Amino acid sequence: MDINHSTGENVITSTKGYMWFLSLNIIFCAWLFLRDTHHNGLESLPLVLQILCGCIMSLSLINLIVTVNIKKNINEGFYHKILPAIVLVLGLLWAVLFFNFTLYYQSPLITLMMTIMVLLPATITFFISGRLLFLFSTPLVLSLLYVEVFLKHNFSLPQFIGAIIMLLVIYSARYILLEWYQRVQRSEYEKNILIKKLVQQAHYDALTGLFNRLSLTRFFEECVSSLSGNKKKLFMIVMDIDFFKQYNDVYGHVAGDKCLIKVSQCIEKSLRKESDSAFRFGGEEFVVLTVCDDISQVKAISHRIQQNIAHAHILHKGSDVSSVLTISQGIAQWQEGMALEALVEQADQQLYKAKKNGRNRVCF
């Protein structure tokens, strides 16, 4: 049994499969109504069979309309809860129809063939849920046995064995389909996991979880495209951890990796989710792309980054400017027609100026 992860409820059939099943119910009943029975040596359908066919068609049509109109998966909500009752009622109606068909025409072979025609789509539709398949198929098989064993007042072993074989075929077919379905589900799940891993590796830095350098080009192009027709401006902040080599020398590379993770968390915490993106550019260097109204908003982001890193209180005995870790930043504004490389170079120049002026500062 599969699970609908949005609701936690059991998945009992697909919406399209159920609509197909209801449509076949309608078509089969319409065929019983409209067929030329005289060619088969049979009379027209008696009134009781016409009423039963009409009930099946009406119930199937109403359910088909409801299924189409709710525009939701039938495995959710109220419809999910009443579906077993609907399937049972359909099974009982078909059982009574075939029971009367056998009594009226005295043709158990024809009834058996029609029963198989009805059970086949039910098996395909309800193979996920053994309960629904049982509710629909059991009344049909029992009606055949009832006609043969009780109403004729004799026990026909071949007929009984045939009914048992029919049930076995139905449920064995159900388990074969279910096994195929579960294999497809597992394969799809594993494929989605693999795709997510590949996307993660392609776009995200493995250590910090920030976007990697390869993603910068795509985000840059998206930001440039978003600027057309509005007064927003695109800025780049390039930042570098001050004296990070000395940090590694003093604390070791494992501690250095942990430091990079903490810094990346401080950067992400400082950004606006709707308009800012952070990247690990390489080593201890980070980049932020931000769409702002003016430079004051960009500087506010830079100051938040500095404050959050200061509040993280990462000790740095190897620093010449502070006892805790600090960061230097350079800001550049994108101009019409400017390539990404030119923007990075301009921001790098401002970063170099920040380092030259004593580090732990922002230059624009």
C-alpha positions, 0 to 999 in steps of 0.5 A: 500500500502506498502512502500519500505524503501530503495527507498520510492517508493510504493511496487506494487507486489513481484518479485516472484509473478510477475514472477509466473504471467508471467509464467502462461500467457505463459503456458495458451497461450501455452495450447491454441496453443497445445490443441486438439480442435477437442475433444471439437468440436472446430476448430483449433485456427484461425490466429488472435487468434494465433497472439494474443497468440503469442503477449502475450507469447512474451511480457510475456517471454521478461518481465520474462527474464528482471525480472530475469536478472536485479536481483533487486526488480521490485519495484525499478527504471525504471522497477517500473515506466513502470510496470503499462503500461506493465500490461495494455498492457497484459490486453488489449491483453487478452481482445482482445483475448477473444473478438475474441474467443467469436466472432469466437466460439460463446461460451461466457460460455467458454470465461467466464471460461477462463477469470476467469482462467486469472483473478485468478492469476492476483488477487493473484499477484496484490492484493497489488496494486489496480491500477495494478489489475484495469488496468489488469482486467477492459479490460477483463470484458469490452470486455465481456460486449461489445460482449454481449451488443453491438455486439449482439444488445441486452441487457442481464441483467444476463450477465451484472450482471455477469460481475459486480459480477466478478469485485466485487469478484475480488476486494473483494478477493483483499481486503481480501488478502490485509488485510491478507498481512497487518496483516502479515506485522504488525506481522513481524514488531512487531516480529522484534522490539521484537527481537531487544529489546531482543538482546539489553537487552541480549548484551547491558548495559541498562544505558550506551549503552555499551556491557554488561558483558555477551557479554564479553565472546563472544567477547573474543572468537572472538578476540582469533580466529582472532589472529590465523595466524597473528602477532596481540596481544590481550590486555585488559584494565580494568578501574575504576572511581576514588572515584566514591562512593564519587561522588555519596555521593556528587552529588547523584545517579541520577548524578552518572548515568549521570556521567557513561553515560558521561564516557562511551561516552568518552571511545567509542570516544577513541576507534578504531571501527574496532578492539576495543570493550568497556564493562560495567563490573559492577558498575563504572568499564569498560573493553576494549578488543583491538587487537593491534600490540604492547603495545604502541598502547594500551597505546595510547588508554588509554591516549585518554580515559584519555584525553577525560574524562579530556576534559569532565570536570566532576566536582568531589568535593569528589576526593582526586586527582583532582577537576574533574573526573579521571579514573585509568586503568590496562592493561594485554596482553593475552597469548596463552591458557589463559582463560578470567578469568585469563586475567581479574584477571591480568588486575585487578592486574594492576588496583590495582597497578594504584590505589595504586600508586596514581590513575589517571594513567595507569599501565601495 
